[in-house]
Amino acid sequence: MSKSILDSKQSREIQELAEISNHTKRATVLEMEDILYKPFPVLDHGFIRVIDYMGDDAAVVQAARVSYGKGTKKVNEDRGLINYLMRHRHSTPFEMCEVKLHIKLPMFVARQWVRHRTANINEYSARYSILDREFYIPAPQHLASQSNTNHQGREGVIEGDYANKILQILKDDASNAYDHYEYLLNESGEDSRPGLARELARMNLPVNFYTQWYWKIDLHNFMHFLSLRADPHAQYEIKAYADILLEEVLKRWMPITYEAFKNYKVDGVHLSSKAMEVIKKMTKGEKVEMEQSGLGKREWQELIDLLQ
Ligand SMILES: Cc1cc2nc3c(=O)[nH]c(=O)nc-3n(C[C@H](O)[C@H](O)[C@H](O)COP(=O)(O)OP(=O)(O)OC[C@H]3O[C@@H](n4cnc5c(N)ncnc54)[C@H](O)[C@@H]3O)c2cc1C
């Protein structure tokens, strides 16, 4: 974890907050307390910070059993119950836990992110405040060409002089846009020009500029978000955030739920009845061809890829 993505004032504020301890009767998770407020860097200027959380694995079990007390039994039994809930899509016990995060992300990533409607958001106001000169430039290994097979994806890294030229264009355009933003705002009062309202000046900035928000979501919808955005089909830039939320946050916060989620949702699969028929025939040693399977070309290929 690095703090270089924050300035010294921001680091000091976090440090001061981290030094405060509160006595509580509520469930706490030591692994989460360890990372509270600290930034996990993402992309070139982004981060994720855990601000608060409610509940733990035991809270899921407690809600599922509608218990008067802790509701937990032996760890094995609790694990079995959480696995059962996950396997059978019994979602409401997971909705009893929540997490609140501070996230800094490029605007084009934010635009994908807000499609997840089941969270609460409060975003940094560019009507009220001035955005920093911070824009996302892909690392060279992520500069890829348009995929020919997947219209919604990329393939093959672009290298050499052409890659350098693309990176230079991206940097120059963002820098020029920010120069104009500053000119329009005219914070220094140069030439006695009126500064353009912040709410208008910001429209000149491209979508690779960073924004930030507080994002609060319950555990069920958090996992739904992760199942879509930590998936290989998601765009690399939003996946970079989802991977950290999965492996650094969920894993610490809810180790048993994380295990079940990985097993049934992330690494598990959902199959159609036709795909199941194909598998049944194959396990009986029958040869099945795509043409007789009833599956379309894409679903057939996905099934074959899964079985390899
Ligand atoms: C790889 C990928 C590609 C995508 N491509 C596109 C694209 O090309 N164009 C595009 O527009 N979007 C695209 N999306 C966004 C996608 O269609 C969803 O809008 C987004 O993933 C949010 O999913 P969600 O609605 O399930 O999540 P949430 O909004 O968090 O909702 C969670 C669940 O709550 C329920 N729910 C929430 N709100 C309602 C409601 N109003 N009515 C009924 N049920 C509700 C649904 O069951 C939903 O699944 C893409 C997403 C991914 C992951």
The ligand as a Tripos MOL2 file, in Angstrom:
@<TRIPOS>MOLECULE
LIG
   53    58     1     0     0
SMALL
NO_CHARGES

@<TRIPOS>ATOM
      1 C1        -19.2140   -6.4890  -19.4880 C.3       1 LIG1
      2 C2        -20.3420   -5.5080  -19.4330 C.ar      1 LIG1
      3 C3        -20.7550   -4.8640  -20.5870 C.ar      1 LIG1
      4 C4        -21.8020   -3.9330  -20.5300 C.ar      1 LIG1
      5 N1        -22.1950   -3.2890  -21.6750 N.ar      1 LIG1
      6 C5        -23.1830   -2.3690  -21.6290 C.ar      1 LIG1
      7 C6        -23.5970   -1.6500  -22.8020 C.ar      1 LIG1
      8 O1        -23.0720   -1.8560  -23.8810 O.2       1 LIG1
      9 N2        -24.5730   -0.7190  -22.6920 N.ar      1 LIG1
     10 C7        -25.1980   -0.4570  -21.5040 C.ar      1 LIG1
     11 O2        -26.0930    0.3780  -21.4400 O.2       1 LIG1
     12 N3        -24.8480   -1.1280  -20.3690 N.ar      1 LIG1
     13 C8        -23.8590   -2.0680  -20.4020 C.ar      1 LIG1
     14 N4        -23.4920   -2.7230  -19.2670 N.ar      1 LIG1
     15 C9        -24.1790   -2.3960  -17.9990 C.3       1 LIG1
     16 C10       -25.1810   -3.4990  -17.6110 C.3       1 LIG1
     17 O3        -26.1710   -3.6750  -18.5880 O.3       1 LIG1
     18 C11       -25.8280   -3.1550  -16.2580 C.3       1 LIG1
     19 O4        -26.5390   -1.9470  -16.3830 O.3       1 LIG1
     20 C12       -24.8150   -2.9980  -15.1610 C.3       1 LIG1
     21 O5        -23.9100   -4.0670  -15.1760 O.3       1 LIG1
     22 C13       -25.5320   -2.9560  -13.8080 C.3       1 LIG1
     23 O6        -26.0610   -4.2260  -13.5580 O.3       1 LIG1
     24 P1        -27.3760   -4.4060  -12.7020 P.3       1 LIG1
     25 O7        -28.5080   -3.6480  -13.2960 O.co2     1 LIG1
     26 O8        -27.5820   -5.8910  -12.5470 O.co2     1 LIG1
     27 O9        -26.8900   -3.7950  -11.2970 O.3       1 LIG1
     28 P2        -27.6680   -2.9220  -10.2400 P.3       1 LIG1
     29 O10       -28.1910   -1.6620  -10.8370 O.co2     1 LIG1
     30 O11       -26.7680   -2.8060   -9.0410 O.co2     1 LIG1
     31 O12       -28.8750   -3.8020   -9.8540 O.3       1 LIG1
     32 C14       -28.7100   -5.0330   -9.1580 C.3       1 LIG1
     33 C15       -29.9590   -5.8350   -9.3760 C.3       1 LIG1
     34 O13       -31.0610   -5.1360   -8.7890 O.3       1 LIG1
     35 C16       -32.1990   -5.2810   -9.6040 C.3       1 LIG1
     36 N5        -32.6380   -3.9460  -10.0280 N.ar      1 LIG1
     37 C17       -32.0000   -2.7790   -9.8200 C.ar      1 LIG1
     38 N6        -32.7030   -1.7650  -10.3100 N.ar      1 LIG1
     39 C18       -33.8210   -2.2860  -10.8510 C.ar      1 LIG1
     40 C19       -34.9300   -1.7560  -11.5350 C.ar      1 LIG1
     41 N7        -35.0900   -0.4620  -11.7400 N.pl3     1 LIG1
     42 N8        -35.8670   -2.6140  -11.9710 N.ar      1 LIG1
     43 C20       -35.7630   -3.9360  -11.7570 C.ar      1 LIG1
     44 N9        -34.7240   -4.5050  -11.1250 N.ar      1 LIG1
     45 C21       -33.7660   -3.6910  -10.6750 C.ar      1 LIG1
     46 C22       -31.8250   -6.1790  -10.7610 C.3       1 LIG1
     47 O14       -32.0940   -7.5050  -10.4270 O.3       1 LIG1
     48 C23       -30.3380   -6.0100  -10.8450 C.3       1 LIG1
     49 O15       -29.6530   -7.0870  -11.4330 O.3       1 LIG1
     50 C24       -22.4670   -3.6540  -19.3010 C.ar      1 LIG1
     51 C25       -22.0440   -4.3260  -18.1360 C.ar      1 LIG1
     52 C26       -21.0000   -5.2250  -18.1870 C.ar      1 LIG1
     53 C27       -20.5630   -5.9130  -16.9170 C.3       1 LIG1
@<TRIPOS>BOND
     1     1     2 1
     2     2     3 ar
     3     2    52 ar
     4     3     4 ar
     5     4     5 ar
     6     4    50 ar
     7     5     6 ar
     8     6     7 ar
     9     6    13 1
    10     7     8 2
    11     7     9 ar
    12     9    10 ar
    13    10    11 2
    14    10    12 ar
    15    12    13 ar
    16    13    14 ar
    17    14    15 1
    18    14    50 ar
    19    15    16 1
    20    16    17 1
    21    16    18 1
    22    18    19 1
    23    18    20 1
    24    20    21 1
    25    20    22 1
    26    22    23 1
    27    23    24 1
    28    24    25 2
    29    24    26 1
    30    24    27 1
    31    27    28 1
    32    28    29 2
    33    28    30 1
    34    28    31 1
    35    31    32 1
    36    32    33 1
    37    33    34 1
    38    33    48 1
    39    34    35 1
    40    35    36 1
    41    35    46 1
    42    36    37 ar
    43    36    45 ar
    44    37    38 ar
    45    38    39 ar
    46    39    40 ar
    47    39    45 ar
    48    40    41 1
    49    40    42 ar
    50    42    43 ar
    51    43    44 ar
    52    44    45 ar
    53    46    47 1
    54    46    48 1
    55    48    49 1
    56    50    51 ar
    57    51    52 ar
    58    52    53 1
@<TRIPOS>SUBSTRUCTURE
     1 LIG1         1 GROUP 0 **** ****
